[in-house]
Amino acid sequence: MIANVPHAGTFGRETVTSVRTFDQPGRSRPFDPRTVIDPVREEARA
């Protein structure tokens, strides 16, 4: 499962958290990287 959650980060910057859940035999493992948009460089930074 993948869920993208846009929100304002700690410093008010536009941030997207992509929550991924990997289902494996006997357990599920979450992975949640965050991407912040850099307004000066106008590009995404992980």
C-alpha positions in Angstrom: 0.0 0.0 0.0 1.2 3.5 -0.8 -0.3 6.7 0.6 1.0 10.2 -0.2 0.2 12.8 2.5 0.9 16.5 1.7 1.3 18.9 4.6 3.2 21.9 5.9 6.5 20.8 7.5 8.0 22.1 10.8 9.3 25.3 9.1 6.1 25.9 7.0 7.6 24.4 3.8 5.5 22.2 1.5 6.2 18.6 2.4 5.0 15.2 1.1 5.2 12.1 3.2 4.9 8.8 1.2 3.9 6.1 3.6 4.6 2.6 2.1 3.7 -0.7 3.8 5.6 -3.8 2.6 3.7 -7.0 3.4 6.0 -9.9 4.0 5.2 -13.4 5.3 4.3 -13.1 9.0 4.7 -9.2 9.2 4.2 -5.8 7.6 7.0 -3.3 7.5 6.4 0.5 7.1 8.7 2.9 5.2 7.9 6.6 5.4 10.4 8.9 3.6 9.7 12.7 3.4 10.2 15.0 0.5 10.5 18.8 1.0 10.1 21.3 -1.8 12.9 23.8 -1.7 11.4 27.2 -2.8 14.8 28.7 -3.6 15.9 25.9 -5.9 12.4 25.0 -7.0 13.1 21.3 -6.7 12.3 18.4 -4.4 14.8 17.3 -1.8 14.7 14.1 0.1 
